[in-house]
């Protein structure tokens, strides 16, 4: 039973290889494609401007998050008596 299955799989694989090697020939007329116009530089400039603005926003957000985080650490640290963040009352 296993040998029969193996032979059937081998025959199917050989058939697939032969059909891929010799595809059916069909009469195809090829028409030359018209040349595509070059991409507009206006849309490229818009894409670059959007990316620059997005990058600037990301950098500004990172800086604001860093400053807020550092201020929070400063407020938590105990300081001398009478200053903000001191534990002495």
HTML snippet that shows the backbone in 3Dmol.js (N, CA, C, O; Angstrom):
<script src="https://3Dmol.org/build/3Dmol-min.js"></script>
<div id="view" style="width:600px;height:400px;position:relative"></div>
<script>
const pdb = `
ATOM      1  N   UNK A   1       0.823  -1.189   0.000  1.00  0.00           N
ATOM      2  CA  UNK A   1       0.000   0.000   0.000  1.00  0.00           C
ATOM      3  C   UNK A   1       0.867   1.253   0.000  1.00  0.00           C
ATOM      4  O   UNK A   1       0.598   2.195  -0.745  1.00  0.00           O
ATOM      5  N   UNK A   2       1.912   1.269   0.837  1.00  0.00           N
ATOM      6  CA  UNK A   2       2.785   2.428   0.907  1.00  0.00           C
ATOM      7  C   UNK A   2       3.562   2.599  -0.392  1.00  0.00           C
ATOM      8  O   UNK A   2       3.804   3.722  -0.835  1.00  0.00           O
ATOM      9  N   UNK A   3       3.955   1.474  -1.002  1.00  0.00           N
ATOM     10  CA  UNK A   3       4.697   1.564  -2.268  1.00  0.00           C
ATOM     11  C   UNK A   3       3.812   2.135  -3.370  1.00  0.00           C
ATOM     12  O   UNK A   3       4.274   2.915  -4.204  1.00  0.00           O
ATOM     13  N   UNK A   4       2.535   1.742  -3.371  1.00  0.00           N
ATOM     14  CA  UNK A   4       1.619   2.240  -4.396  1.00  0.00           C
ATOM     15  C   UNK A   4       1.430   3.750  -4.233  1.00  0.00           C
ATOM     16  O   UNK A   4       1.439   4.492  -5.215  1.00  0.00           O
ATOM     17  N   UNK A   5       1.260   4.195  -2.989  1.00  0.00           N
ATOM     18  CA  UNK A   5       1.096   5.624  -2.732  1.00  0.00           C
ATOM     19  C   UNK A   5       2.339   6.390  -3.149  1.00  0.00           C
ATOM     20  O   UNK A   5       2.244   7.464  -3.742  1.00  0.00           O
ATOM     21  N   UNK A   6       3.509   5.834  -2.837  1.00  0.00           N
ATOM     22  CA  UNK A   6       4.760   6.481  -3.215  1.00  0.00           C
ATOM     23  C   UNK A   6       4.892   6.578  -4.727  1.00  0.00           C
ATOM     24  O   UNK A   6       5.322   7.607  -5.249  1.00  0.00           O
ATOM     25  N   UNK A   7       4.524   5.506  -5.436  1.00  0.00           N
ATOM     26  CA  UNK A   7       4.600   5.529  -6.902  1.00  0.00           C
ATOM     27  C   UNK A   7       3.619   6.544  -7.489  1.00  0.00           C
ATOM     28  O   UNK A   7       3.944   7.232  -8.456  1.00  0.00           O
ATOM     29  N   UNK A   8       2.424   6.641  -6.909  1.00  0.00           N
ATOM     30  CA  UNK A   8       1.454   7.622  -7.406  1.00  0.00           C
ATOM     31  C   UNK A   8       1.954   9.051  -7.186  1.00  0.00           C
ATOM     32  O   UNK A   8       1.808   9.909  -8.057  1.00  0.00           O
ATOM     33  N   UNK A   9       2.541   9.297  -6.021  1.00  0.00           N
ATOM     34  CA  UNK A   9       3.097  10.627  -5.761  1.00  0.00           C
ATOM     35  C   UNK A   9       4.244  10.947  -6.704  1.00  0.00           C
ATOM     36  O   UNK A   9       4.357  12.070  -7.194  1.00  0.00           O
ATOM     37  N   UNK A  10       5.099   9.953  -6.958  1.00  0.00           N
ATOM     38  CA  UNK A  10       6.221  10.152  -7.880  1.00  0.00           C
ATOM     39  C   UNK A  10       5.722  10.427  -9.292  1.00  0.00           C
ATOM     40  O   UNK A  10       6.253  11.299  -9.980  1.00  0.00           O
ATOM     41  N   UNK A  11       4.704   9.689  -9.726  1.00  0.00           N
ATOM     42  CA  UNK A  11       4.147   9.905 -11.062  1.00  0.00           C
ATOM     43  C   UNK A  11       3.517  11.296 -11.164  1.00  0.00           C
ATOM     44  O   UNK A  11       3.661  11.971 -12.183  1.00  0.00           O
ATOM     45  N   UNK A  12       2.826  11.716 -10.116  1.00  0.00           N
ATOM     46  CA  UNK A  12       2.214  13.047 -10.135  1.00  0.00           C
ATOM     47  C   UNK A  12       3.281  14.133 -10.183  1.00  0.00           C
ATOM     48  O   UNK A  12       3.127  15.129 -10.890  1.00  0.00           O
ATOM     49  N   UNK A  13       4.366  13.941  -9.427  1.00  0.00           N
ATOM     50  CA  UNK A  13       5.446  14.927  -9.436  1.00  0.00           C
ATOM     51  C   UNK A  13       6.103  15.003 -10.803  1.00  0.00           C
ATOM     52  O   UNK A  13       6.396  16.094 -11.292  1.00  0.00           O
ATOM     53  N   UNK A  14       6.337  13.846 -11.427  1.00  0.00           N
ATOM     54  CA  UNK A  14       6.947  13.849 -12.763  1.00  0.00           C
ATOM     55  C   UNK A  14       6.027  14.510 -13.781  1.00  0.00           C
ATOM     56  O   UNK A  14       6.495  15.228 -14.665  1.00  0.00           O
ATOM     57  N   UNK A  15       4.734  14.275 -13.666  1.00  0.00           N
ATOM     58  CA  UNK A  15       3.784  14.904 -14.589  1.00  0.00           C
ATOM     59  C   UNK A  15       3.807  16.419 -14.423  1.00  0.00           C
ATOM     60  O   UNK A  15       3.774  17.156 -15.408  1.00  0.00           O
ATOM     61  N   UNK A  16       3.865  16.883 -13.169  1.00  0.00           N
ATOM     62  CA  UNK A  16       3.911  18.328 -12.933  1.00  0.00           C
ATOM     63  C   UNK A  16       5.189  18.931 -13.493  1.00  0.00           C
ATOM     64  O   UNK A  16       5.160  20.017 -14.071  1.00  0.00           O
ATOM     65  N   UNK A  17       6.303  18.240 -13.328  1.00  0.00           N
ATOM     66  CA  UNK A  17       7.576  18.750 -13.843  1.00  0.00           C
ATOM     67  C   UNK A  17       7.534  18.833 -15.360  1.00  0.00           C
ATOM     68  O   UNK A  17       8.009  19.811 -15.936  1.00  0.00           O
ATOM     69  N   UNK A  18       6.976  17.826 -16.013  1.00  0.00           N
ATOM     70  CA  UNK A  18       6.912  17.830 -17.473  1.00  0.00           C
ATOM     71  C   UNK A  18       5.995  18.929 -17.979  1.00  0.00           C
ATOM     72  O   UNK A  18       6.309  19.582 -18.975  1.00  0.00           O
ATOM     73  N   UNK A  19       4.870  19.148 -17.315  1.00  0.00           N
ATOM     74  CA  UNK A  19       3.957  20.191 -17.796  1.00  0.00           C
ATOM     75  C   UNK A  19       4.543  21.578 -17.578  1.00  0.00           C
ATOM     76  O   UNK A  19       4.263  22.494 -18.351  1.00  0.00           O
ATOM     77  N   UNK A  20       5.348  21.744 -16.542  1.00  0.00           N
ATOM     78  CA  UNK A  20       5.991  23.044 -16.339  1.00  0.00           C
ATOM     79  C   UNK A  20       7.109  23.264 -17.343  1.00  0.00           C
ATOM     80  O   UNK A  20       7.349  24.394 -17.768  1.00  0.00           O
ATOM     81  N   UNK A  21       7.793  22.198 -17.723  1.00  0.00           N
ATOM     82  CA  UNK A  21       8.896  22.330 -18.672  1.00  0.00           C
ATOM     83  C   UNK A  21       8.379  22.631 -20.070  1.00  0.00           C
ATOM     84  O   UNK A  21       9.002  23.398 -20.804  1.00  0.00           O
ATOM     85  N   UNK A  22       7.255  22.042 -20.449  1.00  0.00           N
ATOM     86  CA  UNK A  22       6.688  22.241 -21.781  1.00  0.00           C
ATOM     87  C   UNK A  22       5.293  22.846 -21.661  1.00  0.00           C
ATOM     88  O   UNK A  22       4.300  22.129 -21.782  1.00  0.00           O
ATOM     89  N   UNK A  23       5.202  24.145 -21.428  1.00  0.00           N
ATOM     90  CA  UNK A  23       3.875  24.747 -21.334  1.00  0.00           C
ATOM     91  C   UNK A  23       3.218  24.753 -22.705  1.00  0.00           C
ATOM     92  O   UNK A  23       3.912  24.780 -23.721  1.00  0.00           O
ATOM     93  N   UNK A  24       1.915  24.729 -22.749  1.00  0.00           N
ATOM     94  CA  UNK A  24       1.236  24.728 -24.044  1.00  0.00           C
ATOM     95  C   UNK A  24       1.538  26.017 -24.801  1.00  0.00           C
ATOM     96  O   UNK A  24       1.543  27.107 -24.231  1.00  0.00           O
ATOM     97  N   UNK A  25       1.783  25.866 -26.076  1.00  0.00           N
ATOM     98  CA  UNK A  25       2.105  27.018 -26.916  1.00  0.00           C
ATOM     99  C   UNK A  25       0.812  27.648 -27.423  1.00  0.00           C
ATOM    100  O   UNK A  25      -0.043  26.969 -27.993  1.00  0.00           O
ATOM    101  N   UNK A  26       0.687  28.907 -27.215  1.00  0.00           N
ATOM    102  CA  UNK A  26      -0.472  29.647 -27.692  1.00  0.00           C
ATOM    103  C   UNK A  26       0.030  30.834 -28.500  1.00  0.00           C
ATOM    104  O   UNK A  26       1.098  31.384 -28.232  1.00  0.00           O
ATOM    105  N   UNK A  27      -0.751  31.211 -29.480  1.00  0.00           N
ATOM    106  CA  UNK A  27      -0.381  32.352 -30.307  1.00  0.00           C
ATOM    107  C   UNK A  27      -0.713  33.626 -29.540  1.00  0.00           C
ATOM    108  O   UNK A  27      -1.876  33.926 -29.270  1.00  0.00           O
ATOM    109  N   UNK A  28       0.322  34.357 -29.202  1.00  0.00           N
ATOM    110  CA  UNK A  28       0.137  35.587 -28.439  1.00  0.00           C
ATOM    111  C   UNK A  28       0.731  36.730 -29.238  1.00  0.00           C
ATOM    112  O   UNK A  28       1.894  36.687 -29.637  1.00  0.00           O
ATOM    113  N   UNK A  29      -0.073  37.746 -29.467  1.00  0.00           N
ATOM    114  CA  UNK A  29       0.454  38.938 -30.131  1.00  0.00           C
ATOM    115  C   UNK A  29       0.803  39.944 -29.052  1.00  0.00           C
ATOM    116  O   UNK A  29      -0.007  40.248 -28.177  1.00  0.00           O
ATOM    117  N   UNK A  30       1.986  40.439 -29.127  1.00  0.00           N
ATOM    118  CA  UNK A  30       2.446  41.390 -28.118  1.00  0.00           C
ATOM    119  C   UNK A  30       2.418  42.791 -28.714  1.00  0.00           C
ATOM    120  O   UNK A  30       2.962  43.050 -29.788  1.00  0.00           O
ATOM    121  N   UNK A  31       1.778  43.663 -27.992  1.00  0.00           N
ATOM    122  CA  UNK A  31       1.737  45.062 -28.390  1.00  0.00           C
ATOM    123  C   UNK A  31       2.678  45.828 -27.469  1.00  0.00           C
ATOM    124  O   UNK A  31       2.681  45.605 -26.259  1.00  0.00           O
ATOM    125  N   UNK A  32       3.464  46.716 -28.028  1.00  0.00           N
ATOM    126  CA  UNK A  32       4.371  47.476 -27.157  1.00  0.00           C
ATOM    127  C   UNK A  32       3.570  48.366 -26.210  1.00  0.00           C
ATOM    128  O   UNK A  32       2.586  48.995 -26.601  1.00  0.00           O
ATOM    129  N   UNK A  33       4.008  48.401 -24.983  1.00  0.00           N
ATOM    130  CA  UNK A  33       3.346  49.252 -23.996  1.00  0.00           C
ATOM    131  C   UNK A  33       3.756  50.700 -24.213  1.00  0.00           C
ATOM    132  O   UNK A  33       4.901  50.983 -24.566  1.00  0.00           O
ATOM    133  N   UNK A  34       2.830  51.603 -24.005  1.00  0.00           N
ATOM    134  CA  UNK A  34       3.218  53.012 -24.103  1.00  0.00           C
ATOM    135  C   UNK A  34       4.128  53.373 -22.932  1.00  0.00           C
ATOM    136  O   UNK A  34       4.004  52.836 -21.832  1.00  0.00           O
ATOM    137  N   UNK A  35       5.024  54.278 -23.197  1.00  0.00           N
ATOM    138  CA  UNK A  35       5.955  54.696 -22.148  1.00  0.00           C
ATOM    139  C   UNK A  35       5.184  55.398 -21.037  1.00  0.00           C
ATOM    140  O   UNK A  35       4.334  56.250 -21.295  1.00  0.00           O
ATOM    141  N   UNK A  36       5.497  55.023 -19.793  1.00  0.00           N
ATOM    142  CA  UNK A  36       4.818  55.644 -18.660  1.00  0.00           C
ATOM    143  C   UNK A  36       5.421  57.022 -18.406  1.00  0.00           C
ATOM    144  O   UNK A  36       6.634  57.205 -18.517  1.00  0.00           O
ATOM    145  N   UNK A  37       4.583  57.975 -18.068  1.00  0.00           N
ATOM    146  CA  UNK A  37       5.121  59.307 -17.778  1.00  0.00           C
ATOM    147  C   UNK A  37       5.931  59.262 -16.484  1.00  0.00           C
ATOM    148  O   UNK A  37       5.638  58.462 -15.596  1.00  0.00           O
ATOM    149  N   UNK A  38       6.931  60.102 -16.378  1.00  0.00           N
ATOM    150  CA  UNK A  38       7.718  60.122 -15.138  1.00  0.00           C
ATOM    151  C   UNK A  38       6.846  60.580 -13.977  1.00  0.00           C
ATOM    152  O   UNK A  38       5.918  61.366 -14.168  1.00  0.00           O
ATOM    153  N   UNK A  39       7.140  60.095 -12.779  1.00  0.00           N
ATOM    154  CA  UNK A  39       6.327  60.517 -11.632  1.00  0.00           C
ATOM    155  C   UNK A  39       6.468  62.014 -11.403  1.00  0.00           C
ATOM    156  O   UNK A  39       7.529  62.598 -11.620  1.00  0.00           O
ATOM    157  N   UNK A  40       5.389  62.608 -10.966  1.00  0.00           N
ATOM    158  CA  UNK A  40       5.420  64.062 -10.769  1.00  0.00           C
ATOM    159  C   UNK A  40       6.289  64.400  -9.571  1.00  0.00           C
ATOM    160  O   UNK A  40       6.256  63.720  -8.546  1.00  0.00           O
ATOM    161  N   UNK A  41       7.057  65.447  -9.718  1.00  0.00           N
ATOM    162  CA  UNK A  41       7.935  65.857  -8.625  1.00  0.00           C
ATOM    163  C   UNK A  41       7.146  66.534  -7.518  1.00  0.00           C
ATOM    164  O   UNK A  41       7.607  66.596  -6.378  1.00  0.00           O
ATOM    165  N   UNK A  42       5.970  67.038  -7.834  1.00  0.00           N
ATOM    166  CA  UNK A  42       5.144  67.683  -6.816  1.00  0.00           C
ATOM    167  C   UNK A  42       4.713  66.700  -5.747  1.00  0.00           C
ATOM    168  O   UNK A  42       4.770  67.013  -4.558  1.00  0.00           O
ATOM    169  N   UNK A  43       4.280  65.508  -6.157  1.00  0.00           N
ATOM    170  CA  UNK A  43       3.848  64.528  -5.162  1.00  0.00           C
ATOM    171  C   UNK A  43       5.041  64.015  -4.364  1.00  0.00           C
ATOM    172  O   UNK A  43       4.898  63.686  -3.186  1.00  0.00           O
ATOM    173  N   UNK A  44       6.216  63.943  -4.988  1.00  0.00           N
ATOM    174  CA  UNK A  44       7.409  63.528  -4.250  1.00  0.00           C
ATOM    175  C   UNK A  44       7.756  64.554  -3.181  1.00  0.00           C
ATOM    176  O   UNK A  44       8.130  64.193  -2.066  1.00  0.00           O
ATOM    177  N   UNK A  45       7.634  65.823  -3.519  1.00  0.00           N
ATOM    178  CA  UNK A  45       7.942  66.874  -2.547  1.00  0.00           C
ATOM    179  C   UNK A  45       6.937  66.859  -1.399  1.00  0.00           C
ATOM    180  O   UNK A  45       7.302  67.104  -0.249  1.00  0.00           O
ATOM    181  N   UNK A  46       5.683  66.575  -1.706  1.00  0.00           N
ATOM    182  CA  UNK A  46       4.667  66.496  -0.655  1.00  0.00           C
ATOM    183  C   UNK A  46       4.980  65.336   0.277  1.00  0.00           C
ATOM    184  O   UNK A  46       4.871  65.472   1.496  1.00  0.00           O
ATOM    185  N   UNK A  47       5.369  64.197  -0.285  1.00  0.00           N
ATOM    186  CA  UNK A  47       5.716  63.038   0.544  1.00  0.00           C
ATOM    187  C   UNK A  47       6.896  63.350   1.452  1.00  0.00           C
ATOM    188  O   UNK A  47       6.891  62.985   2.628  1.00  0.00           O
ATOM    189  N   UNK A  48       7.900  64.015   0.918  1.00  0.00           N
ATOM    190  CA  UNK A  48       9.077  64.360   1.719  1.00  0.00           C
ATOM    191  C   UNK A  48       8.690  65.338   2.825  1.00  0.00           C
ATOM    192  O   UNK A  48       9.142  65.199   3.961  1.00  0.00           O
ATOM    193  N   UNK A  49       7.862  66.320   2.503  1.00  0.00           N
ATOM    194  CA  UNK A  49       7.439  67.299   3.510  1.00  0.00           C
ATOM    195  C   UNK A  49       6.657  66.625   4.634  1.00  0.00           C
ATOM    196  O   UNK A  49       6.852  66.949   5.805  1.00  0.00           O
ATOM    197  N   UNK A  50       5.782  65.699   4.289  1.00  0.00           N
ATOM    198  CA  UNK A  50       5.006  64.986   5.308  1.00  0.00           C
ATOM    199  C   UNK A  50       5.931  64.175   6.204  1.00  0.00           C
ATOM    200  O   UNK A  50       5.751  64.158   7.421  1.00  0.00           O
ATOM    201  N   UNK A  51       6.915  63.505   5.621  1.00  0.00           N
ATOM    202  CA  UNK A  51       7.851  62.712   6.417  1.00  0.00           C
ATOM    203  C   UNK A  51       8.693  63.586   7.339  1.00  0.00           C
ATOM    204  O   UNK A  51       8.965  63.206   8.478  1.00  0.00           O
ATOM    205  N   UNK A  52       9.105  64.754   6.853  1.00  0.00           N
ATOM    206  CA  UNK A  52       9.905  65.661   7.684  1.00  0.00           C
ATOM    207  C   UNK A  52       9.076  66.165   8.862  1.00  0.00           C
ATOM    208  O   UNK A  52       9.561  66.194   9.993  1.00  0.00           O
ATOM    209  N   UNK A  53       7.837  66.560   8.608  1.00  0.00           N
ATOM    210  CA  UNK A  53       6.971  67.049   9.687  1.00  0.00           C
ATOM    211  C   UNK A  53       6.696  65.934  10.689  1.00  0.00           C
ATOM    212  O   UNK A  53       6.713  66.170  11.897  1.00  0.00           O
ATOM    213  N   UNK A  54       6.445  64.736  10.203  1.00  0.00           N
ATOM    214  CA  UNK A  54       6.199  63.604  11.092  1.00  0.00           C
ATOM    215  C   UNK A  54       7.422  63.310  11.956  1.00  0.00           C
ATOM    216  O   UNK A  54       7.291  63.039  13.150  1.00  0.00           O
ATOM    217  N   UNK A  55       8.604  63.363  11.358  1.00  0.00           N
ATOM    218  CA  UNK A  55       9.829  63.153  12.125  1.00  0.00           C
ATOM    219  C   UNK A  55      10.023  64.218  13.183  1.00  0.00           C
ATOM    220  O   UNK A  55      10.430  63.914  14.305  1.00  0.00           O
ATOM    221  N   UNK A  56       9.735  65.477  12.835  1.00  0.00           N
ATOM    222  CA  UNK A  56       9.873  66.562  13.811  1.00  0.00           C
ATOM    223  C   UNK A  56       8.901  66.381  14.968  1.00  0.00           C
ATOM    224  O   UNK A  56       9.265  66.615  16.121  1.00  0.00           O
ATOM    225  N   UNK A  57       7.681  65.972  14.680  1.00  0.00           N
ATOM    226  CA  UNK A  57       6.693  65.752  15.740  1.00  0.00           C
ATOM    227  C   UNK A  57       7.147  64.629  16.664  1.00  0.00           C
ATOM    228  O   UNK A  57       7.008  64.739  17.882  1.00  0.00           O
ATOM    229  N   UNK A  58       7.683  63.564  16.107  1.00  0.00           N
ATOM    230  CA  UNK A  58       8.161  62.445  16.930  1.00  0.00           C
ATOM    231  C   UNK A  58       9.308  62.892  17.828  1.00  0.00           C
ATOM    232  O   UNK A  58       9.350  62.529  19.004  1.00  0.00           O
ATOM    233  N   UNK A  59      10.236  63.674  17.288  1.00  0.00           N
ATOM    234  CA  UNK A  59      11.375  64.151  18.087  1.00  0.00           C
ATOM    235  C   UNK A  59      10.894  65.069  19.207  1.00  0.00           C
ATOM    236  O   UNK A  59      11.360  64.955  20.340  1.00  0.00           O
ATOM    237  N   UNK A  60       9.966  65.978  18.904  1.00  0.00           N
ATOM    238  CA  UNK A  60       9.453  66.893  19.928  1.00  0.00           C
ATOM    239  C   UNK A  60       8.722  66.118  21.020  1.00  0.00           C
ATOM    240  O   UNK A  60       8.885  66.418  22.203  1.00  0.00           O
ATOM    241  N   UNK A  61       7.916  65.121  20.637  1.00  0.00           N
ATOM    242  CA  UNK A  61       7.215  64.318  21.637  1.00  0.00           C
ATOM    243  C   UNK A  61       8.195  63.569  22.527  1.00  0.00           C
ATOM    244  O   UNK A  61       7.974  63.455  23.732  1.00  0.00           O
ATOM    245  N   UNK A  62       9.271  63.059  21.951  1.00  0.00           N
ATOM    246  CA  UNK A  62      10.272  62.346  22.751  1.00  0.00           C
ATOM    247  C   UNK A  62      10.945  63.293  23.737  1.00  0.00           C
ATOM    248  O   UNK A  62      11.197  62.922  24.883  1.00  0.00           O
ATOM    249  N   UNK A  63      11.239  64.513  23.297  1.00  0.00           N
ATOM    250  CA  UNK A  63      11.876  65.487  24.189  1.00  0.00           C
ATOM    251  C   UNK A  63      10.933  65.883  25.325  1.00  0.00           C
ATOM    252  O   UNK A  63      11.365  65.990  26.473  1.00  0.00           O
ATOM    253  N   UNK A  64       9.660  66.100  25.023  1.00  0.00           N
ATOM    254  CA  UNK A  64       8.689  66.462  26.058  1.00  0.00           C
ATOM    255  C   UNK A  64       8.545  65.328  27.061  1.00  0.00           C
ATOM    256  O   UNK A  64       8.495  65.572  28.267  1.00  0.00           O
ATOM    257  N   UNK A  65       8.478  64.094  26.579  1.00  0.00           N
ATOM    258  CA  UNK A  65       8.363  62.952  27.490  1.00  0.00           C
ATOM    259  C   UNK A  65       9.591  62.844  28.377  1.00  0.00           C
ATOM    260  O   UNK A  65       9.472  62.531  29.562  1.00  0.00           O
ATOM    261  N   UNK A  66      10.769  63.098  27.823  1.00  0.00           N
ATOM    262  CA  UNK A  66      12.005  63.032  28.614  1.00  0.00           C
ATOM    263  C   UNK A  66      12.021  64.102  29.695  1.00  0.00           C
ATOM    264  O   UNK A  66      12.393  63.828  30.836  1.00  0.00           O
ATOM    265  N   UNK A  67      11.617  65.322  29.343  1.00  0.00           N
ATOM    266  CA  UNK A  67      11.612  66.421  30.316  1.00  0.00           C
ATOM    267  C   UNK A  67      10.602  66.142  31.422  1.00  0.00           C
ATOM    268  O   UNK A  67      10.900  66.351  32.598  1.00  0.00           O
ATOM    269  N   UNK A  68       9.419  65.677  31.061  1.00  0.00           N
ATOM    270  CA  UNK A  68       8.414  65.383  32.083  1.00  0.00           C
ATOM    271  C   UNK A  68       8.874  64.259  33.002  1.00  0.00           C
ATOM    272  O   UNK A  68       8.632  64.301  34.209  1.00  0.00           O
ATOM    273  N   UNK A  69       9.526  63.270  32.444  1.00  0.00           N
ATOM    274  CA  UNK A  69      10.021  62.154  33.251  1.00  0.00           C
ATOM    275  C   UNK A  69      11.111  62.634  34.206  1.00  0.00           C
ATOM    276  O   UNK A  69      11.135  62.233  35.370  1.00  0.00           O
ATOM    277  N   UNK A  70      12.007  63.486  33.725  1.00  0.00           N
ATOM    278  CA  UNK A  70      13.078  63.973  34.596  1.00  0.00           C
ATOM    279  C   UNK A  70      12.522  64.888  35.684  1.00  0.00           C
ATOM    280  O   UNK A  70      13.025  64.870  36.807  1.00  0.00           O
ATOM    281  N   UNK A  71      11.508  65.680  35.384  1.00  0.00           N
ATOM    282  CA  UNK A  71      10.892  66.538  36.404  1.00  0.00           C
ATOM    283  C   UNK A  71      10.197  65.697  37.467  1.00  0.00           C
ATOM    284  O   UNK A  71      10.225  66.038  38.650  1.00  0.00           O
ATOM    285  N   UNK A  72       9.577  64.608  37.051  1.00  0.00           N
ATOM    286  CA  UNK A  72       8.904  63.740  37.999  1.00  0.00           C
ATOM    287  C   UNK A  72       9.919  63.101  38.944  1.00  0.00           C
ATOM    288  O   UNK A  72       9.654  62.959  40.137  1.00  0.00           O
ATOM    289  N   UNK A  73      11.076  62.717  38.415  1.00  0.00           N
ATOM    290  CA  UNK A  73      12.117  62.133  39.264  1.00  0.00           C
ATOM    291  C   UNK A  73      12.636  63.161  40.266  1.00  0.00           C
ATOM    292  O   UNK A  73      12.903  62.824  41.419  1.00  0.00           O
ATOM    293  N   UNK A  74      12.780  64.402  39.833  1.00  0.00           N
ATOM    294  CA  UNK A  74      13.278  65.457  40.720  1.00  0.00           C
ATOM    295  C   UNK A  74      12.273  65.710  41.831  1.00  0.00           C
ATOM    296  O   UNK A  74      12.676  65.925  42.974  1.00  0.00           O
ATOM    297  N   UNK A  75      10.969  65.693  41.532  1.00  0.00           N
ATOM    298  CA  UNK A  75       9.941  65.961  42.531  1.00  0.00           C
ATOM    299  C   UNK A  75       9.855  64.831  43.551  1.00  0.00           C
ATOM    300  O   UNK A  75       9.468  65.080  44.693  1.00  0.00           O
ATOM    301  N   UNK A  76      10.195  63.618  43.188  1.00  0.00           N
ATOM    302  CA  UNK A  76      10.093  62.481  44.095  1.00  0.00           C
ATOM    303  C   UNK A  76      11.282  62.417  45.040  1.00  0.00           C
ATOM    304  O   UNK A  76      11.136  61.961  46.175  1.00  0.00           O
ATOM    305  N   UNK A  77      12.444  62.857  44.606  1.00  0.00           N
ATOM    306  CA  UNK A  77      13.642  62.765  45.436  1.00  0.00           C
ATOM    307  C   UNK A  77      13.496  63.623  46.691  1.00  0.00           C
ATOM    308  O   UNK A  77      13.030  64.759  46.610  1.00  0.00           O
ATOM    309  N   UNK A  78      13.893  63.088  47.859  1.00  0.00           N
ATOM    310  CA  UNK A  78      13.819  63.900  49.078  1.00  0.00           C
ATOM    311  C   UNK A  78      14.886  64.985  49.045  1.00  0.00           C
ATOM    312  O   UNK A  78      16.009  64.751  48.599  1.00  0.00           O
ATOM    313  N   UNK A  79      14.533  66.152  49.512  1.00  0.00           N
ATOM    314  CA  UNK A  79      15.463  67.268  49.527  1.00  0.00           C
ATOM    315  C   UNK A  79      15.616  67.814  50.933  1.00  0.00           C
ATOM    316  O   UNK A  79      15.096  67.230  51.883  1.00  0.00           O
ATOM    317  N   UNK A  80      16.316  68.918  51.077  1.00  0.00           N
ATOM    318  CA  UNK A  80      16.454  69.530  52.402  1.00  0.00           C
ATOM    319  C   UNK A  80      15.091  69.993  52.913  1.00  0.00           C
ATOM    320  O   UNK A  80      14.156  70.178  52.133  1.00  0.00           O
ATOM    321  N   UNK A  81      14.988  70.175  54.203  1.00  0.00           N
ATOM    322  CA  UNK A  81      13.715  70.567  54.813  1.00  0.00           C
ATOM    323  C   UNK A  81      13.250  71.897  54.238  1.00  0.00           C
ATOM    324  O   UNK A  81      14.049  72.812  54.041  1.00  0.00           O
ATOM    325  N   UNK A  82      11.968  71.996  53.975  1.00  0.00           N
ATOM    326  CA  UNK A  82      11.396  73.238  53.472  1.00  0.00           C
ATOM    327  C   UNK A  82      11.367  73.324  51.958  1.00  0.00           C
ATOM    328  O   UNK A  82      10.873  74.313  51.418  1.00  0.00           O
ATOM    329  N   UNK A  83      11.875  72.333  51.259  1.00  0.00           N
ATOM    330  CA  UNK A  83      11.829  72.358  49.794  1.00  0.00           C
ATOM    331  C   UNK A  83      10.801  71.355  49.312  1.00  0.00           C
ATOM    332  O   UNK A  83      10.360  70.478  50.055  1.00  0.00           O
ATOM    333  N   UNK A  84      10.441  71.500  48.089  1.00  0.00           N
ATOM    334  CA  UNK A  84       9.456  70.612  47.491  1.00  0.00           C
ATOM    335  C   UNK A  84      10.020  69.200  47.427  1.00  0.00           C
ATOM    336  O   UNK A  84      11.176  69.004  47.052  1.00  0.00           O
ATOM    337  N   UNK A  85       9.220  68.235  47.786  1.00  0.00           N
ATOM    338  CA  UNK A  85       9.648  66.853  47.730  1.00  0.00           C
ATOM    339  C   UNK A  85      10.287  66.376  49.008  1.00  0.00           C
ATOM    340  O   UNK A  85      10.702  65.220  49.088  1.00  0.00           O
ATOM    341  N   UNK A  86      10.382  67.226  50.015  1.00  0.00           N
ATOM    342  CA  UNK A  86      11.016  66.791  51.264  1.00  0.00           C
ATOM    343  C   UNK A  86      10.017  66.004  52.093  1.00  0.00           C
ATOM    344  O   UNK A  86       8.814  66.262  52.049  1.00  0.00           O
ATOM    345  N   UNK A  87      10.518  65.059  52.836  1.00  0.00           N
ATOM    346  CA  UNK A  87       9.643  64.243  53.672  1.00  0.00           C
ATOM    347  C   UNK A  87       9.532  64.807  55.078  1.00  0.00           C
ATOM    348  O   UNK A  87       8.674  64.369  55.844  1.00  0.00           O
ATOM    349  N   UNK A  88      10.375  65.767  55.439  1.00  0.00           N
ATOM    350  CA  UNK A  88      10.339  66.354  56.781  1.00  0.00           C
ATOM    351  C   UNK A  88       9.265  67.421  56.848  1.00  0.00           C
ATOM    352  O   UNK A  88       9.147  68.243  55.939  1.00  0.00           O
ATOM    353  N   UNK A  89       8.463  67.417  57.937  1.00  0.00           N
ATOM    354  CA  UNK A  89       7.410  68.420  58.091  1.00  0.00           C
ATOM    355  C   UNK A  89       7.588  69.145  59.393  1.00  0.00           C
ATOM    356  O   UNK A  89       6.801  70.035  59.716  1.00  0.00           O
TER     357      UNK A  89
END
`;
const viewer = $3Dmol.createViewer("view");
viewer.addModel(pdb, "pdb");
viewer.setStyle({}, {cartoon: {color: "spectrum"}});
viewer.zoomTo();
viewer.render();
</script>
